[in-house]
Amino acid sequence: MRHLMNPLDFTVEELDRLFDLADDIAADPAKYAHTCDGKKLATCFYEPSTRTRLSFEAAMLNLGGQVLGFSDAGSSSASKGESVSDTIRIISCYADICAMRHPKEGAPMVAAGRSGIPVINAGDGGHQHPTQTLTDLLTIRALKGRLGNFTIGLCGDLKFGRTVHSLINALIRYPDIRFLFISPPELRVPDYITDMLSERGIEYEEVIRLEDCMADLDLLYMTRVQRERFFNEEDYVRLKDFYILNKEKLTLAKEDMLILHPLPRVNEISVEVDDDPRAVYFKQAQYGVYVRMALILTLLEIVPV
């Protein structure tokens, strides 16, 4: 039995196979419509989510399986004090695979240690969000035709953004990638990440103004400033509008640059950008369904006929 806690749980070769499967699902979804008949996915979400939870549910339903679970801790026995360890033992009696979102870092790992079924980390605090990273990698591969040989700018909340941390750790395994970290000083990428990049000899630069580096980017990964990660409202209000991507800033960008965003957005990307062909964040959400379908099949060890 295998779990997914971290994007690095899969080798580059295993990711290639996963993405090849996701590509085949996208090309011929009818072929996979009954591959999970009789199987159940439990979505255990201790923290609010729209895209991730519904994406997992859509993925399992598209495969012919069924879904059960809860969408916040208040509607689960956690509100009565039940531990994650006990919850997953019970869930293992009801379902074949579990996707868990939790505000505490490491909670899905605790669950995996006690689980009788595969557990997928659907986001744990500010730590990891591996299936978003798989979505990001599939999107880049599908639309750029490669994973490697590009400059990527990561903009916004680089301190608390689990999607950013996961993506950086996944991308360093591919060749010739240069990172530009675009953030206010208060939200700069953690030292352990820049230390790791320096040790590996991977090129990176920290920038405050988006305009100063836009022309260099092949990919721009925007993130929102997350109110739920701040300890006080004053700091959140001060920083929430630090970056807003609009049409004017896009005039500085390459014609083939791609704009990604894990969503939800607040106002860090103006709606006027949505119609620009470089804006691919809604396509990114669709790729998320395909890659989660592929992941469910892989962890359940189901080989489509």
C-alpha contacts under 8 A as a table, 3 or more apart, distances in Angstrom:
res1	aa1	res2	aa2	distance
1	M	117	I	7.17
1	M	118	P	6.26
1	M	299	L	7.56
2	R	118	P	5.71
2	R	119	V	7.83
2	R	299	L	6.18
3	H	112	A	6.86
3	H	118	P	4.97
3	H	119	V	5.01
3	H	120	I	5.89
3	H	299	L	7.12
4	L	7	P	7.34
4	L	9	D	6.32
4	L	118	P	7.90
4	L	119	V	6.46
4	L	120	I	4.82
4	L	121	N	6.07
4	L	130	P	7.46
5	M	9	D	6.91
5	M	108	P	7.12
5	M	109	M	6.54
5	M	119	V	7.85
5	M	120	I	6.18
5	M	121	N	4.97
5	M	128	Q	7.74
5	M	130	P	6.76
6	N	9	D	5.46
6	N	121	N	7.51
6	N	128	Q	6.51
6	N	129	H	7.37
6	N	130	P	5.28
6	N	166	S	7.52
7	P	10	F	6.31
7	P	130	P	4.82
7	P	131	T	7.54
7	P	133	T	6.82
7	P	134	L	7.17
7	P	166	S	6.71
7	P	169	N	7.78
7	P	170	A	6.18
8	L	11	T	6.59
8	L	169	N	7.56
8	L	170	A	6.46
10	F	13	E	7.91
10	F	14	E	5.66
10	F	15	L	6.12
11	T	14	E	5.04
11	T	15	L	6.17
12	V	15	L	5.03
12	V	16	D	6.23
12	V	173	R	7.50
13	E	16	D	5.06
13	E	17	R	6.50
14	E	17	R	5.14
14	E	18	L	6.18
15	L	18	L	4.87
15	L	19	F	6.03
16	D	19	F	5.17
16	D	20	D	6.05
17	R	20	D	4.99
17	R	21	L	6.19
18	L	21	L	5.13
18	L	22	A	6.25
18	L	291	V	7.45
18	L	294	A	6.15
18	L	295	L	6.93
18	L	298	T	7.57
19	F	22	A	4.84
19	F	23	D	6.06
19	F	138	L	6.21
19	F	291	V	6.88
19	F	294	A	7.65
20	D	23	D	5.06
20	D	24	D	6.30
21	L	24	D	5.07
21	L	25	I	6.22
21	L	294	A	5.90
22	A	25	I	5.01
22	A	26	A	6.21
22	A	290	Y	5.18
22	A	291	V	5.17
22	A	293	M	7.20
22	A	294	A	5.29
23	D	26	A	5.10
23	D	27	A	6.22
23	D	290	Y	7.57
24	D	27	A	5.02
24	D	28	D	6.07
24	D	29	P	7.79
25	I	28	D	5.25
25	I	29	P	4.89
25	I	31	K	7.53
25	I	32	Y	6.85
25	I	290	Y	6.42
25	I	293	M	7.94
25	I	294	A	7.61
26	A	29	P	5.81
26	A	290	Y	6.29
28	D	31	K	5.73
28	D	32	Y	7.66
29	P	32	Y	5.52
29	P	33	A	6.51
29	P	62	N	7.96
30	A	33	A	5.09
31	K	34	H	7.82
31	K	304	P	7.99
32	Y	35	T	5.31
32	Y	62	N	7.60
32	Y	63	L	5.67
32	Y	64	G	8.00
32	Y	304	P	6.91
33	A	36	C	7.83
33	A	62	N	5.72
33	A	63	L	4.65
33	A	64	G	5.38
34	H	37	D	5.23
34	H	63	L	5.44
34	H	64	G	4.53
34	H	65	G	7.57
35	T	63	L	5.52
35	T	64	G	6.35
35	T	65	G	7.95
35	T	302	I	7.37
35	T	304	P	6.34
36	C	39	K	5.30
36	C	60	M	7.41
36	C	63	L	5.21
36	C	64	G	5.11
36	C	65	G	4.80
36	C	297	L	7.82
36	C	302	I	7.97
37	D	63	L	7.27
37	D	64	G	4.87
37	D	65	G	4.99
38	G	64	G	7.74
38	G	65	G	5.94
38	G	66	Q	7.39
39	K	65	G	4.99
39	K	66	Q	6.31
39	K	95	A	7.35
39	K	96	D	6.10
40	K	60	M	7.86
40	K	65	G	5.68
40	K	66	Q	4.71
40	K	67	V	5.51
40	K	68	L	7.25
40	K	94	Y	7.85
40	K	95	A	4.92
40	K	96	D	5.36
40	K	97	I	6.74
41	L	57	E	7.68
41	L	60	M	6.77
41	L	65	G	7.41
41	L	66	Q	6.26
41	L	67	V	4.86
41	L	68	L	6.37
41	L	95	A	5.78
41	L	96	D	6.12
41	L	97	I	5.06
41	L	98	C	5.59
41	L	99	A	7.41
42	A	67	V	5.90
42	A	68	L	4.94
42	A	69	G	4.98
42	A	91	I	7.18
42	A	95	A	5.92
42	A	96	D	7.76
42	A	97	I	6.29
42	A	98	C	4.60
42	A	99	A	6.27
43	T	53	R	6.87
43	T	56	F	7.74
43	T	57	E	7.68
43	T	67	V	7.30
43	T	68	L	6.36
43	T	69	G	4.70
43	T	70	F	6.33
43	T	71	S	7.53
43	T	98	C	5.87
43	T	99	A	4.93
43	T	100	M	6.09
44	C	69	G	5.48
44	C	70	F	5.45
44	C	71	S	6.73
44	C	72	D	7.86
44	C	98	C	7.08
44	C	99	A	6.12
44	C	100	M	4.73
44	C	101	R	6.38
45	F	48	P	6.93
45	F	49	S	7.58
45	F	53	R	7.53
45	F	69	G	7.83
45	F	70	F	5.98
45	F	71	S	4.90
45	F	72	D	5.35
45	F	73	A	6.86
45	F	99	A	7.88
45	F	100	M	5.63
45	F	101	R	4.61
45	F	102	H	6.37
46	Y	70	F	7.85
46	Y	71	S	6.67
46	Y	72	D	4.52
46	Y	73	A	4.24
46	Y	74	G	7.87
46	Y	100	M	7.74
46	Y	101	R	5.82
46	Y	102	H	4.97
46	Y	103	P	6.94
47	E	71	S	7.24
47	E	72	D	5.34
47	E	73	A	6.68
47	E	101	R	6.27
47	E	102	H	5.75
47	E	103	P	6.17
48	P	71	S	6.60
48	P	72	D	5.99
49	S	52	T	6.10
49	S	53	R	5.92
49	S	71	S	7.55
50	T	53	R	5.69
50	T	54	L	5.91
51	R	54	L	5.42
51	R	55	S	5.61
51	R	263	L	7.76
51	R	264	P	7.96
51	R	285	A	7.53
52	T	55	S	5.07
52	T	56	F	6.19
52	T	122	A	7.09
53	R	56	F	5.28
53	R	57	E	6.25
53	R	71	S	7.86
54	L	57	E	4.91
54	L	58	A	5.88
55	S	58	A	5.09
55	S	59	A	6.02
55	S	288	G	6.75
55	S	289	V	5.32
55	S	292	R	7.58
56	F	59	A	5.03
56	F	60	M	6.34
56	F	99	A	7.63
56	F	289	V	6.85
56	F	292	R	6.34
56	F	293	M	7.82
57	E	60	M	5.31
57	E	61	L	6.15
57	E	67	V	6.25
58	A	61	L	5.10
58	A	62	N	5.90
58	A	289	V	6.83
59	A	62	N	5.16
59	A	63	L	6.42
59	A	289	V	5.34
59	A	290	Y	6.96
59	A	292	R	6.03
59	A	293	M	4.85
60	M	63	L	5.09
60	M	64	G	6.52
60	M	65	G	5.22
60	M	66	Q	6.46
60	M	67	V	7.03
60	M	293	M	6.57
60	M	296	I	7.58
61	L	64	G	5.07
61	L	65	G	5.14
61	L	66	Q	5.94
61	L	67	V	7.34
62	N	65	G	7.38
62	N	293	M	7.80
63	L	293	M	7.05
70	F	73	A	7.53
70	F	75	S	6.44
70	F	76	S	6.50
71	S	75	S	7.28
72	D	75	S	5.79
72	D	76	S	7.09
73	A	76	S	5.22
73	A	77	S	7.55
73	A	78	A	5.80
73	A	79	S	6.26
74	G	77	S	7.69
74	G	78	A	6.98
74	G	79	S	5.25
75	S	78	A	8.00
75	S	79	S	7.18
76	S	79	S	6.10
76	S	80	K	7.98
77	S	80	K	5.12
77	S	81	G	6.66
77	S	82	E	5.58
77	S	87	T	7.79
78	A	81	G	4.89
78	A	82	E	4.68
78	A	83	S	6.59
78	A	84	V	7.73
79	S	82	E	7.29
82	E	86	D	6.58
82	E	87	T	6.75
83	S	86	D	5.31
83	S	87	T	6.22
84	V	87	T	5.01
84	V	88	I	6.15
84	V	107	A	7.07
84	V	110	V	7.31
84	V	111	A	6.02
85	S	88	I	5.50
85	S	89	R	6.42
85	S	110	V	6.60
85	S	111	A	5.33
85	S	114	R	5.93
85	S	115	S	7.80
86	D	89	R	5.17
86	D	90	I	6.42
87	T	90	I	5.23
87	T	91	I	6.14
88	I	91	I	4.82
88	I	92	S	5.94
88	I	111	A	5.87
88	I	114	R	6.94
88	I	115	S	5.69
89	R	92	S	5.18
89	R	93	C	6.96
89	R	114	R	6.52
89	R	115	S	5.67
89	R	116	G	6.90
90	I	93	C	5.40
90	I	94	Y	7.05
91	I	94	Y	5.16
91	I	95	A	6.07
91	I	98	C	7.89
92	S	95	A	5.59
92	S	96	D	6.87
92	S	97	I	7.75
92	S	115	S	6.30
92	S	116	G	5.35
92	S	117	I	5.71
95	A	98	C	7.20
95	A	117	I	7.69
96	D	117	I	5.78
96	D	118	P	7.40
96	D	300	L	7.91
97	I	117	I	5.35
97	I	118	P	5.05
97	I	119	V	6.15
97	I	120	I	7.97
97	I	296	I	7.84
97	I	300	L	7.52
98	C	117	I	7.11
98	C	118	P	6.31
98	C	119	V	4.85
98	C	120	I	6.13
99	A	119	V	5.86
99	A	120	I	4.63
99	A	121	N	6.11
99	A	122	A	5.79
100	M	108	P	6.20
100	M	119	V	7.09
100	M	120	I	6.17
100	M	121	N	5.38
100	M	122	A	5.15
100	M	123	G	7.24
101	R	108	P	7.46
101	R	121	N	6.44
101	R	122	A	4.68
101	R	123	G	4.89
101	R	124	D	5.92
102	H	105	E	7.41
102	H	107	A	6.43
102	H	108	P	7.20
102	H	122	A	7.85
102	H	123	G	6.36
102	H	124	D	4.87
102	H	125	G	6.37
103	P	123	G	7.79
103	P	124	D	5.37
103	P	125	G	4.17
103	P	126	G	7.86
104	K	107	A	5.77
104	K	124	D	5.68
104	K	125	G	5.01
105	E	108	P	7.97
105	E	124	D	4.79
105	E	125	G	4.97
105	E	126	G	6.92
105	E	127	H	5.78
106	G	109	M	5.14
106	G	110	V	6.42
106	G	124	D	6.43
106	G	127	H	7.91
107	A	110	V	5.09
107	A	111	A	6.31
107	A	124	D	6.76
108	P	111	A	4.87
108	P	112	A	6.09
108	P	119	V	7.28
108	P	120	I	7.48
108	P	121	N	5.59
108	P	124	D	7.04
109	M	112	A	5.00
109	M	113	G	6.38
109	M	121	N	7.75
110	V	113	G	5.27
110	V	114	R	6.84
111	A	114	R	5.36
111	A	115	S	5.87
111	A	119	V	7.43
112	A	115	S	5.04
112	A	118	P	7.24
112	A	119	V	5.68
115	S	118	P	7.20
115	S	119	V	7.38
118	P	299	L	6.63
118	P	300	L	7.55
121	N	124	D	6.97
121	N	128	Q	7.83
121	N	129	H	6.79
121	N	130	P	6.76
121	N	131	T	7.62
122	A	129	H	5.87
122	A	130	P	6.99
122	A	131	T	6.52
123	G	126	G	8.00
123	G	127	H	7.48
123	G	128	Q	5.68
123	G	129	H	4.32
123	G	130	P	7.24
123	G	162	R	7.67
124	D	127	H	5.67
124	D	128	Q	5.83
124	D	129	H	6.85
125	G	128	Q	7.39
125	G	162	R	7.38
126	G	160	F	5.18
126	G	161	G	5.90
126	G	162	R	4.66
126	G	229	R	7.67
127	H	160	F	7.95
127	H	161	G	7.91
127	H	162	R	5.03
127	H	165	H	7.36
127	H	166	S	7.92
128	Q	162	R	4.95
128	Q	163	T	6.63
128	Q	165	H	6.89
128	Q	166	S	5.57
129	H	132	Q	5.61
129	H	133	T	6.55
129	H	162	R	5.88
129	H	163	T	5.53
129	H	166	S	6.24
130	P	133	T	4.96
130	P	134	L	6.26
130	P	163	T	7.75
130	P	166	S	6.33
131	T	134	L	4.89
131	T	135	T	6.14
131	T	288	G	7.74
131	T	291	V	7.90
131	T	292	R	7.10
132	Q	135	T	4.91
132	Q	136	D	6.14
132	Q	163	T	6.57
132	Q	262	P	7.03
132	Q	288	G	7.17
133	T	136	D	4.91
133	T	137	L	6.11
133	T	163	T	6.58
133	T	166	S	6.14
133	T	167	L	5.31
133	T	170	A	7.48
134	L	137	L	5.15
134	L	138	L	6.10
134	L	288	G	7.75
134	L	291	V	6.81
135	T	138	L	5.21
135	T	139	T	6.10
135	T	284	Q	6.76
135	T	285	A	7.71
135	T	287	Y	5.99
135	T	288	G	4.77
135	T	291	V	6.20
136	D	139	T	5.13
136	D	140	I	6.22
136	D	167	L	7.57
136	D	260	L	7.87
136	D	262	P	7.98
136	D	284	Q	6.94
137	L	140	I	5.17
137	L	141	R	6.07
137	L	147	L	7.30
138	L	141	R	5.09
138	L	142	A	5.92
138	L	287	Y	6.89
138	L	291	V	7.37
139	T	142	A	5.20
139	T	143	L	6.03
139	T	283	K	7.82
139	T	284	Q	5.76
139	T	287	Y	6.33
140	I	143	L	5.36
140	I	144	K	5.43
140	I	145	G	7.21
140	I	146	R	7.03
140	I	147	L	6.75
141	R	144	K	5.42
141	R	145	G	4.84
141	R	146	R	4.74
141	R	147	L	5.55
142	A	145	G	5.43
142	A	146	R	7.53
144	K	147	L	7.79
146	R	149	N	7.91
147	L	171	L	7.89
147	L	174	Y	6.43
147	L	175	P	7.99
148	G	171	L	7.75
148	G	174	Y	5.18
148	G	175	P	5.02
148	G	176	D	5.84
148	G	177	I	5.74
149	N	175	P	6.10
149	N	176	D	4.62
149	N	177	I	5.45
150	F	176	D	6.72
150	F	177	I	5.27
150	F	178	R	6.54
150	F	217	L	7.86
150	F	218	D	5.92
150	F	219	L	7.61
151	T	177	I	5.81
151	T	178	R	4.68
151	T	179	F	5.99
151	T	180	L	7.43
151	T	216	D	7.07
151	T	217	L	5.32
151	T	218	D	5.34
151	T	219	L	6.53
152	I	177	I	7.44
152	I	178	R	6.34
152	I	179	F	5.27
152	I	180	L	6.20
152	I	217	L	5.73
152	I	218	D	5.96
152	I	219	L	4.66
152	I	220	L	5.83
152	I	221	Y	7.29
153	G	179	F	5.96
153	G	180	L	4.52
153	G	181	F	5.92
153	G	182	I	6.77
153	G	217	L	6.25
153	G	219	L	6.21
153	G	220	L	4.81
153	G	221	Y	6.02
154	L	158	L	7.49
154	L	164	V	7.23
154	L	179	F	7.52
154	L	180	L	6.30
154	L	181	F	5.20
154	L	182	I	5.91
154	L	220	L	6.12
154	L	221	Y	4.77
154	L	222	M	6.14
154	L	223	T	7.76
155	C	158	L	7.05
155	C	181	F	6.30
155	C	182	I	4.55
155	C	183	S	5.83
155	C	210	L	7.68
155	C	220	L	7.38
155	C	221	Y	6.12
155	C	222	M	4.96
155	C	223	T	6.13
155	C	243	Y	7.94
156	G	182	I	6.42
156	G	183	S	5.11
156	G	184	P	7.64
156	G	187	L	7.38
156	G	222	M	6.34
156	G	223	T	5.22
156	G	224	R	6.19
156	G	225	V	6.37
156	G	242	F	7.80
156	G	243	Y	6.70
157	D	160	F	6.12
157	D	161	G	5.64
157	D	183	S	6.64
157	D	187	L	5.38
157	D	188	R	7.26
157	D	223	T	6.19
157	D	224	R	6.39
157	D	225	V	5.19
157	D	226	Q	7.34
158	L	161	G	5.31
158	L	164	V	6.37
158	L	165	H	7.66
158	L	181	F	7.63
158	L	183	S	6.78
158	L	187	L	5.58
158	L	188	R	5.36
158	L	189	V	4.63
158	L	190	P	7.54
159	K	186	E	7.95
159	K	187	L	4.79
159	K	188	R	5.37
159	K	189	V	4.81
159	K	190	P	5.72
160	F	187	L	7.49
160	F	226	Q	7.79
160	F	229	R	6.64
161	G	164	V	5.33
161	G	165	H	6.55
161	G	223	T	7.60
161	G	226	Q	7.90
162	R	165	H	5.10
162	R	166	S	6.12
163	T	166	S	5.29
163	T	167	L	6.09
163	T	262	P	7.28
164	V	167	L	5.17
164	V	168	I	6.17
165	H	168	I	5.38
165	H	169	N	6.37
165	H	193	I	7.85
166	S	169	N	5.29
166	S	170	A	6.24
167	L	170	A	5.08
167	L	171	L	6.04
168	I	171	L	5.21
168	I	172	I	6.32
169	N	172	I	5.70
169	N	173	R	7.68
170	A	173	R	6.16
171	L	174	Y	5.59
171	L	177	I	7.47
172	I	175	P	7.49
172	I	177	I	7.17
172	I	202	I	7.70
174	Y	177	I	7.00
177	I	202	I	7.44
177	I	203	E	7.48
178	R	202	I	6.92
178	R	203	E	5.15
178	R	204	Y	5.73
179	F	203	E	6.40
179	F	204	Y	4.50
179	F	205	E	6.48
180	L	204	Y	5.59
180	L	205	E	4.94
180	L	206	E	5.91
180	L	207	V	6.92
180	L	213	C	7.90
181	F	188	R	7.53
181	F	189	V	7.16
181	F	204	Y	7.37
181	F	205	E	6.12
181	F	206	E	4.68
181	F	207	V	5.93
182	I	188	R	7.75
182	I	206	E	6.06
182	I	207	V	4.78
182	I	208	I	5.38
182	I	209	R	6.81
182	I	210	L	6.32
183	S	186	E	7.88
183	S	187	L	5.93
183	S	188	R	5.56
183	S	206	E	7.70
183	S	207	V	6.59
183	S	208	I	5.24
183	S	209	R	7.65
184	P	187	L	5.52
184	P	188	R	6.30
184	P	208	I	5.58
184	P	239	L	7.98
184	P	242	F	7.52
185	P	188	R	5.25
185	P	208	I	7.52
189	V	193	I	6.91
189	V	194	T	7.29
190	P	193	I	5.68
190	P	194	T	6.89
191	D	194	T	5.18
191	D	195	D	5.85
192	Y	195	D	5.09
192	Y	196	M	6.05
193	I	196	M	5.06
193	I	197	L	6.26
194	T	197	L	5.03
194	T	198	S	6.13
194	T	204	Y	7.95
195	D	198	S	5.13
195	D	199	E	6.17
196	M	199	E	5.13
196	M	200	R	6.31
197	L	200	R	5.17
197	L	201	G	6.11
197	L	202	I	5.07
197	L	203	E	7.23
197	L	204	Y	7.53
198	S	201	G	5.02
198	S	202	I	6.06
198	S	203	E	7.54
199	E	202	I	7.79
207	V	210	L	7.31
207	V	212	D	7.66
207	V	213	C	7.68
209	R	212	D	5.51
209	R	213	C	7.53
210	L	213	C	5.84
210	L	214	M	6.08
210	L	243	Y	7.61
211	E	214	M	5.37
211	E	249	K	6.56
211	E	252	L	7.42
212	D	215	A	7.83
213	C	216	D	5.54
213	C	217	L	7.02
214	M	217	L	5.64
214	M	249	K	7.84
214	M	250	L	7.84
214	M	252	L	6.00
214	M	253	A	5.36
215	A	252	L	5.48
215	A	253	A	4.69
215	A	254	K	6.10
216	D	253	A	7.60
216	D	254	K	7.80
217	L	220	L	6.52
217	L	253	A	7.16
217	L	254	K	7.23
217	L	257	M	6.59
218	D	254	K	7.20
218	D	256	D	7.14
218	D	257	M	4.62
218	D	258	L	6.55
219	L	257	M	5.40
219	L	258	L	4.89
219	L	259	I	6.08
219	L	260	L	7.46
220	L	257	M	7.31
220	L	258	L	6.22
220	L	259	I	4.88
220	L	260	L	6.15
221	Y	259	I	6.04
221	Y	260	L	4.76
221	Y	261	H	5.64
222	M	259	I	7.29
222	M	260	L	6.21
222	M	261	H	5.03
222	M	262	P	7.80
222	M	268	E	7.58
222	M	269	I	7.85
223	T	261	H	5.98
223	T	262	P	6.91
223	T	263	L	7.46
223	T	265	R	7.34
223	T	268	E	7.44
224	R	240	K	7.59
224	R	263	L	7.81
224	R	264	P	7.57
224	R	265	R	5.87
224	R	266	V	6.57
224	R	267	N	7.97
224	R	268	E	6.28
225	V	236	Y	7.45
225	V	239	L	7.25
225	V	240	K	5.33
226	Q	229	R	5.64
226	Q	230	F	7.18
226	Q	236	Y	7.77
226	Q	240	K	7.95
227	R	230	F	5.58
227	R	233	E	7.62
227	R	236	Y	5.97
230	F	233	E	7.04
230	F	235	D	7.26
230	F	236	Y	6.35
232	N	235	D	5.96
232	N	236	Y	6.85
233	E	236	Y	5.11
233	E	237	V	6.18
234	E	237	V	5.31
234	E	238	R	6.23
235	D	238	R	5.13
235	D	239	L	6.32
236	Y	239	L	5.38
236	Y	240	K	5.69
237	V	240	K	5.47
237	V	241	D	7.79
238	R	241	D	7.46
238	R	242	F	7.88
239	L	242	F	5.26
240	K	243	Y	7.79
241	D	244	I	6.52
241	D	267	N	7.38
241	D	268	E	6.78
243	Y	268	E	5.80
244	I	267	N	6.61
244	I	268	E	4.20
244	I	269	I	5.49
244	I	270	S	6.70
245	L	249	K	6.36
245	L	250	L	7.46
245	L	268	E	5.94
245	L	269	I	4.68
245	L	270	S	5.98
245	L	273	V	7.71
246	N	249	K	5.56
246	N	250	L	6.43
246	N	269	I	6.41
246	N	270	S	5.28
246	N	272	E	6.84
246	N	273	V	6.04
247	K	250	L	4.96
247	K	251	T	6.58
247	K	272	E	6.79
247	K	273	V	6.00
248	E	251	T	5.54
248	E	252	L	7.77
249	K	252	L	5.78
249	K	253	A	7.49
250	L	253	A	5.17
253	A	257	M	6.72
254	K	257	M	5.22
255	E	278	R	7.60
256	D	278	R	6.63
257	M	278	R	6.03
258	L	278	R	4.76
258	L	279	A	6.14
258	L	280	V	6.59
259	I	278	R	5.83
259	I	279	A	4.81
259	I	280	V	5.85
259	I	281	Y	6.77
260	L	279	A	6.81
260	L	280	V	5.86
260	L	281	Y	4.88
260	L	284	Q	7.24
261	H	264	P	7.95
261	H	265	R	7.66
261	H	281	Y	5.33
261	H	284	Q	7.95
262	P	281	Y	7.17
262	P	284	Q	7.88
262	P	285	A	7.89
263	L	281	Y	7.66
265	R	268	E	6.48
265	R	269	I	7.02
266	V	269	I	7.62
267	N	270	S	6.03
269	I	273	V	6.87
270	S	273	V	5.69
270	S	274	D	7.63
271	V	274	D	5.39
272	E	275	D	6.63
272	E	276	D	7.97
273	V	276	D	5.41
273	V	279	A	6.80
274	D	279	A	5.90
275	D	279	A	7.15
276	D	279	A	5.55
277	P	280	V	7.30
279	A	282	F	7.95
280	V	283	K	5.18
280	V	284	Q	6.05
281	Y	284	Q	4.73
281	Y	285	A	6.48
282	F	285	A	5.14
282	F	286	Q	6.75
283	K	286	Q	5.13
283	K	287	Y	6.35
284	Q	287	Y	5.08
284	Q	288	G	6.31
285	A	288	G	5.00
285	A	289	V	7.02
286	Q	289	V	5.46
286	Q	290	Y	6.90
287	Y	290	Y	5.13
287	Y	291	V	6.20
288	G	291	V	5.29
288	G	292	R	6.12
289	V	292	R	5.24
289	V	293	M	6.15
290	Y	293	M	5.11
290	Y	294	A	6.30
291	V	294	A	4.99
291	V	295	L	6.09
292	R	295	L	4.84
292	R	296	I	6.07
293	M	296	I	5.28
293	M	297	L	6.37
294	A	297	L	5.26
294	A	298	T	6.14
295	L	298	T	4.97
295	L	299	L	6.10
296	I	299	L	5.36
296	I	300	L	6.04
297	L	300	L	5.22
297	L	301	E	5.89
297	L	302	I	5.10
297	L	303	V	7.21
298	T	301	E	4.93
298	T	302	I	6.35
298	T	303	V	7.92
299	L	302	I	7.82
